[in-house]
Amino acid sequence: MKILLIASLGILSLLQTSSSFAENINGKNLYVQRCAMCHGVDIKGTGPLANKSNPPTPDLTTSAFKKRLRDYPGVIVSSVILRPNGDLIPKTLKENGVKVAPYAWRVKDFRDLNEYMSDVIAKNR
């Protein structure tokens, strides 16, 4: 009986890890496809279009941004849709001949993207 309980707990932990991993993969895929061209794979503003926008793409691993992401996680990620910089993102993409397909964002996508970015930023400490 004890062995069965231990085996069951092990399987449950694998299932929870798989679910979390799958969500992080979604966040990573969204980031790579939609953000890395400006922010870079390292989130430091090193993407190929980083210096082609005005203002240039910021380094998101700074202590100030880490604090903003921690204090206001939904605000940062939702800026993908709200575009507080007006037309900066679409204008930069258009001026550089980059086409990004429209995407129907879900709440889960924002959460996954926030989790992925937070993980990458935490590793850059």
C-alpha positions, 0 to 999 in steps of 0.5 A: 500500500505504501509503495502504491501511494509513493508511486501515485505521488510520483506520477502526480508530480510528473503530471503537474510538471508536464502541465507547467512545462507545456504552459511555459512552452506556450509562453516561450513560443509566443515570446520567440514569435512575437517579441524576440525580434525587438527584445532579443532571445535574452530579453535584453533589447538585443533583437535585430530590430532593437535599434530600429525603433524610436525609442530603441527597445529597452533591456527588460532585465534591468532592476527597474523592469523586474520590479515593474513586472513583479508589482504589475505583471498583468500590465506589462504583458497586456501592453502587447495589445494596449500598446502604450507607445501608440503605433511604435510596434506596428510602425517598426515592424512595417518600416522593416518589412516584418509581417507578424500574423494577427493573433487572438490572445487568450488570458492564458497566453498572457499568463504564459508569456508573463511566466516565461519572461519572469523565468528568463529575467530571474535567470539573468540575475 
